Amino acid sequence: MSIAIVSGASRGLGLELVAQLLARRWRVIAGCRKTQVLRLTELAGARPGRLHVMPLDVASERSIAAFAGEASIVTDHVDLLINNAGVLHSGERYGQLVAKTLVESFTVNAAGALLLTQACTGLLRQAQAARVVNVSTVMASMARTETFRTPSYAMSKAALNMATRLLAAELGPQGICVASVHPGWVQTDMGGTAAPLSVEAAATALLDRAVTLGLDDSGRFIASDEGALLPW
Ligand SMILES: NC(=O)c1ccc[n+]([C@@H]2O[C@H](COP(=O)([O-])OP(=O)(O)OC[C@H]3O[C@@H](n4cnc5c(N)ncnc54)[C@H](OP(=O)(O)O)[C@@H]3O)[C@@H](O)[C@H]2O)c1
């Protein structure tokens, strides 16, 4: 049975990815800052032995190490790692920017994904054709940026895209595919109610894309719906 890790699984896209992976008959390790999430408890009860909910704060090296250690107790390999945990500080305005917001965004959105991937590399190596999906955003596209919006988010996700390139170079020769995937604009706490995509549709598209990724896609920045390549 294939096994996936999803970070930031307490709500939004991450929670729906967990539910849909389980429906697709995967085993799932769900990493959350708060593990007492009613829907995860229900999902675990409905699929005995197939969902492991573990504490994970991707901003903490200690938490990442503990999570990877706990994961290696329940599985000897990981086929899919979805670096989904992310933060967006809305309301940033030029002239009022503060370092705290920038630093926290880089810590979670870029460093967190890179360090979690590093910690899980031993498990990824043990899979036949492992994939790492870094959940990015078109707002990270430097080529497409023409307005001054959400700089902490945009800059940290651009750094995540660089992590994708670096990881693809390092892990590609070991048979592990690493890609940045833009899920679209999604109705979550982050995306808001005006977003065109339901969380269910976004998770379906992201998983459909994730399972087709091969080494040819490694190091790419891809839209999950039609698989179009996005400009860096
Ligand atoms: N929604 C969109 O339109 C959209 C578009 C493009 C890309 N994305 C990306 O998609 C991913 C999921 O976004 P979403 O819309 O589902 O956002 P969301 O509803 O705000 O959920 C964010 C998730 O990340 C978790 N998280 C935040 N900081 C964390 C940390 N330090 N350690 C572990 N988990 C942490 C949150 O956990 P807590 O519950 O503990 O806060 C929550 O589970 C993000 O990477 C986001 O950038 C979203």
The ligand as an SDF file (V2000), in Angstrom:
LIG
                    3D

 48 52  0  0  0  0  0  0  0  0999 V2000
   -5.8840   28.6670   -0.6180 N   0  0  0  0  0  0  0  0  0  0  0  0
   -5.3180   29.0690   -1.7460 C   0  0  0  0  0  0  0  0  0  0  0  0
   -5.9510   29.7360   -2.5800 O   0  0  0  0  0  0  0  0  0  0  0  0
   -3.8940   28.6770   -2.0460 C   0  0  0  0  0  0  0  0  0  0  0  0
   -3.3640   29.0500   -3.3020 C   0  0  0  0  0  0  0  0  0  0  0  0
   -2.0610   28.6880   -3.6030 C   0  0  0  0  0  0  0  0  0  0  0  0
   -1.3180   27.9660   -2.7030 C   0  0  0  0  0  0  0  0  0  0  0  0
   -1.8590   27.6300   -1.4880 N   0  0  0  0  0  0  0  0  0  0  0  0
   -1.0100   26.8710   -0.5690 C   0  0  0  0  0  0  0  0  0  0  0  0
   -1.6820   25.6920   -0.1820 O   0  0  0  0  0  0  0  0  0  0  0  0
   -1.2460   25.2990    1.1180 C   0  0  0  0  0  0  0  0  0  0  0  0
   -2.4620   25.0520    1.9950 C   0  0  0  0  0  0  0  0  0  0  0  0
   -3.1570   26.2770    2.1050 O   0  0  0  0  0  0  0  0  0  0  0  0
   -4.6480   26.4220    2.6630 P   0  0  0  0  0  0  0  0  0  0  0  0
   -5.3520   27.2940    1.7110 O   0  0  0  0  0  0  0  0  0  0  0  0
   -5.1880   25.0950    3.0280 O   0  0  0  0  0  0  0  0  0  0  0  0
   -4.3380   27.2930    3.9700 O   0  0  0  0  0  0  0  0  0  0  0  0
   -5.0080   27.2800    5.4190 P   0  0  0  0  0  0  0  0  0  0  0  0
   -6.4350   26.9300    5.3300 O   0  0  0  0  0  0  0  0  0  0  0  0
   -4.6170   28.5790    6.0390 O   0  0  0  0  0  0  0  0  0  0  0  0
   -4.2430   26.0720    6.1580 O   0  0  0  0  0  0  0  0  0  0  0  0
   -2.8640   26.1780    6.4110 C   0  0  0  0  0  0  0  0  0  0  0  0
   -2.4010   24.9010    7.0740 C   0  0  0  0  0  0  0  0  0  0  0  0
   -0.9860   25.0180    7.3160 O   0  0  0  0  0  0  0  0  0  0  0  0
   -0.7610   24.7260    8.6860 C   0  0  0  0  0  0  0  0  0  0  0  0
    0.4270   25.3760    9.2190 N   0  0  0  0  0  0  0  0  0  0  0  0
    0.7200   26.6880    9.2790 C   0  0  0  0  0  0  0  0  0  0  0  0
    1.8980   26.8760    9.8960 N   0  0  0  0  0  0  0  0  0  0  0  0
    2.3560   25.6500   10.2420 C   0  0  0  0  0  0  0  0  0  0  0  0
    3.5080   25.1770   10.9190 C   0  0  0  0  0  0  0  0  0  0  0  0
    4.4460   26.0100   11.3990 N   0  0  0  0  0  0  0  0  0  0  0  0
    3.6620   23.8310   11.0850 N   0  0  0  0  0  0  0  0  0  0  0  0
    2.7240   22.9790   10.6340 C   0  0  0  0  0  0  0  0  0  0  0  0
    1.5980   23.3580   10.0080 N   0  0  0  0  0  0  0  0  0  0  0  0
    1.4160   24.6880    9.8120 C   0  0  0  0  0  0  0  0  0  0  0  0
   -2.0290   25.1850    9.4000 C   0  0  0  0  0  0  0  0  0  0  0  0
   -2.0680   24.6040   10.6830 O   0  0  0  0  0  0  0  0  0  0  0  0
   -2.8100   25.3010   11.9650 P   0  0  0  0  0  0  0  0  0  0  0  0
   -4.2450   24.8360   11.8950 O   0  0  0  0  0  0  0  0  0  0  0  0
   -2.0730   24.7540   13.1330 O   0  0  0  0  0  0  0  0  0  0  0  0
   -2.6710   26.7820   11.8080 O   0  0  0  0  0  0  0  0  0  0  0  0
   -3.0690   24.6670    8.4330 C   0  0  0  0  0  0  0  0  0  0  0  0
   -3.2730   23.2860    8.5950 O   0  0  0  0  0  0  0  0  0  0  0  0
   -0.3370   26.4190    1.6200 C   0  0  0  0  0  0  0  0  0  0  0  0
    1.0100   26.0720    1.4370 O   0  0  0  0  0  0  0  0  0  0  0  0
   -0.7110   27.5890    0.7280 C   0  0  0  0  0  0  0  0  0  0  0  0
    0.3210   28.5220    0.6050 O   0  0  0  0  0  0  0  0  0  0  0  0
   -3.1250   27.9590   -1.1450 C   0  0  0  0  0  0  0  0  0  0  0  0
  1  2  1  0
  2  3  2  0
  2  4  1  0
  4  5  1  0
  4 48  2  0
  5  6  2  0
  6  7  1  0
  7  8  2  0
  8  9  1  0
  8 48  1  0
  9 10  1  0
  9 46  1  0
 10 11  1  0
 11 12  1  0
 11 44  1  0
 12 13  1  0
 13 14  1  0
 14 15  2  0
 14 16  1  0
 14 17  1  0
 17 18  1  0
 18 19  2  0
 18 20  1  0
 18 21  1  0
 21 22  1  0
 22 23  1  0
 23 24  1  0
 23 42  1  0
 24 25  1  0
 25 26  1  0
 25 36  1  0
 26 27  1  0
 26 35  1  0
 27 28  2  0
 28 29  1  0
 29 30  1  0
 29 35  2  0
 30 31  1  0
 30 32  2  0
 32 33  1  0
 33 34  2  0
 34 35  1  0
 36 37  1  0
 36 42  1  0
 37 38  1  0
 38 39  2  0
 38 40  1  0
 38 41  1  0
 42 43  1  0
 44 45  1  0
 44 46  1  0
 46 47  1  0
M  CHG  2   8   1  16  -1
M  END
$$$$
